[in-house]
């Protein structure tokens, strides 16, 4: 790194620009590839570096130029990825005055004439360096004619010439150019890695800062090191004392992480008042509604990933517990929140009053939270299979709730909480006494594992079933991972360990085969009915295509005229 004691202040983004590949964070693949290429003498003649702004593309190009031309302090050095930084070549390249390392900005040099100068210079050997290197930044800004003029030279340059291109818009670079280069995609820096890097810099700069504040800066930078350092520079100037998350939030115009988590938790439990109060406090302290909705989307995404069993690796310690709490709401409710927030994000951006639009979004989010999910309705249906009307009543009541004014929020929230608790208790009781494949299929459907339920129904032959142990045989076309997947999900649903083993025994029929047999038996019985037999004789060639159960007589009024009877499905339609 450069000397930290400078008479004139240098911004952190310049002061801590990497000088060697060891100082370049988060780009292990690039470093490993170039290192092996140098060792095996398989270094390409042209490279294209792509990635988001501030990720280190230009810095990487300069480090590579120094490494290729480094001669060491003794003047006998060889190409290396760890340039000494002290030889004449390294110092000249670092200061931008080396005659054989030409750095060009394609944004201001876009024409054919600029490329002609490159083509003419390629024909001459380096003056003092090992390689003549052309660094072209923002190469996608070059014109079509300029790219075409460069093609031949780029395909077959002299051995002493190297090209290094950098761009943020790789799709705008013609494929004819890309096919002549080795492409390196510089990765975004994770929040944890960026936070650690900022913490190291704060230690060198004697900046007293809380880790939560650094995490906020790292998230706002969106993987860009330069953006993170610029934000840290700005934040450090806000106070001479300890830098707190509240100060960073005020500077960024976005709420702190705790406020976002509080709003989301309150909304997901249907506590509209608490969610709106927290939002009002955040808005009064400078939080932008659009930024808040964006942060809420980020939280919902992370919590959903955690609930799905794939938590992100870049979570800071302060977020892990809160994310775990949010994941307990389940994928169904989090998915619904995601849809509402995603639609609401565009509404907040377009609304004349963004704060009012955000408040309406929070109200909708809290209102939807107390509505039953499809899984809850299915669960209630399975808990009372002899009364299918109960499920219809649940749907009707949910629709009525959605259209009625919410005059008593606390009462609705209380009723929702008790309903959810009742559903969970029923599920727990059912899970603790699994006695058949049918119950396992029902449990899978309740937990929204429809694909697994279908596989069990169509491919599993039951051999024996005991609590915590399931012995099965599989059909020939069953998925290879079915037994393992079933054991994993049963353990997760029931809270106890399940062992699912494959047996050599034939086992019973699958549920699908049983259902088919039942339909066949019913079909045969109906076909043998005397009345049906006479009908079939009266209409030669007729077949029985479908069997519809007779309506329950109790549902038909005794004195009702047939013309006034309307099917339930027609009424619902």
Secondary structure, 3 states (H helix, E strand, C coil): CCCCCCCCCCCHHHHCCCCCHHHCCCCHHHHHHHHHHHHCCCCCCEEEEECCCCCCHHHHHHHHHHHHHCCCCCCCCCCCCCCCCCCHHHHHHHHCCCCCEEEEECCCCCCHHHHHHHHHHHCCCCCCCCCEEEEEECHHHCCHHHHHHHHHHHHCCCCCEEEEEEECCHHHCCHHHHCCCEEEECCCCCHHHHHHHHHHHHHHHCCCECHHHHHHHHHHHCCCHHHHHHHHHHHHCCCCCCECHHHHHHHHCCCCHHHHHHHHHHHHCCCHHHHHHHHHHHHHCCCCHHHHHHHHHHHHHHHHHHHCCCCCCCCCHHHHHHHHHHHCCCHHHHHHHHHHHHHHHHHHHHCCCHHHHHHHHHHHHHHHHCCCCHHHHHHHHHHCCCCCHHHHHHHHHHHHHHHCCCCCHHHHHHHHHHHHHHHHHHHHHHHCCCCCHHHHHHHHHHCCCHHHHHHHHHHEEEEEEECCEEEEEECCCCCCCHHHHHHHHHHHHHCCCCEEEECCCCCCCCHHHHHHHHHHHHHHHHHCCHHHHHHHHHCCCCCCCCCCCCCCHHHCCCCCCHHHCCCHHHHHC
